[in-house]
Amino acid sequence: MAKIDNGAGDHLIILFSGEGCIIKGFDHESGLSPYAQDEYKVWQGIYLKKLRILHPR
């Protein structure tokens, strides 16, 4: 696992495994940030496409 945090609200986390890796990042100034909206909410459609290995059906 690797983590970068700039202390200003932005971060990057990377988790490595034998099957691959997952990368999660957050940029507090991004237009996709829930805090950039008038009403705090997740950007529409951001989680519609999920990897099957992470969300099996």
C-alpha positions as CSV (number, residue, x, y, z in Angstrom):
1,M,0.0,0.0,0.0
2,A,1.2,3.5,-0.8
3,K,-0.4,6.8,0.4
4,I,0.3,10.4,-0.4
5,D,-1.4,13.2,1.5
6,N,-0.4,16.8,0.8
7,G,-2.0,18.2,3.9
8,A,-4.3,20.5,2.0
9,G,-7.1,18.0,1.5
10,D,-5.8,16.0,-1.5
11,H,-4.8,12.4,-1.2
12,L,-3.9,9.3,-3.2
13,I,-4.0,5.8,-2.0
14,I,-2.8,2.8,-4.0
15,L,-3.3,-0.8,-2.9
16,F,-1.3,-3.5,-4.6
17,S,-2.1,-7.2,-4.7
18,G,-1.2,-10.3,-6.8
19,E,-4.3,-9.8,-8.9
20,G,-3.7,-6.1,-9.6
21,C,-4.1,-2.7,-7.9
22,I,-6.7,-0.2,-6.9
23,I,-6.0,3.5,-7.0
24,K,-8.2,6.0,-5.1
25,G,-7.6,9.7,-5.2
26,F,-9.3,12.9,-4.0
27,D,-8.7,16.4,-5.2
28,H,-10.6,18.9,-3.1
29,E,-10.6,21.5,-5.9
30,S,-11.9,19.1,-8.6
31,G,-15.3,19.7,-10.2
32,L,-16.1,16.1,-9.5
33,S,-15.7,16.6,-5.7
34,P,-18.9,16.4,-3.7
35,Y,-17.9,19.7,-2.1
36,A,-17.8,21.5,-5.5
37,Q,-21.6,21.1,-5.9
38,D,-24.2,23.4,-4.4
39,E,-25.7,20.4,-2.6
40,Y,-23.0,18.0,-1.4
41,K,-23.5,14.8,-3.5
42,V,-21.5,12.4,-5.5
43,W,-21.0,13.3,-9.2
44,Q,-23.8,11.6,-11.2
45,G,-22.7,8.4,-12.8
46,I,-19.2,8.2,-11.2
47,Y,-19.8,4.7,-9.8
48,L,-21.9,3.3,-12.7
49,K,-19.0,1.3,-14.2
50,K,-17.5,-1.1,-11.6
51,L,-14.9,-3.8,-12.2
52,R,-16.6,-7.2,-12.1
53,I,-13.8,-8.5,-9.8
54,L,-14.6,-5.8,-7.3
55,H,-18.4,-6.1,-7.5
56,P,-19.4,-9.6,-8.6
57,R,-23.0,-10.4,-9.4
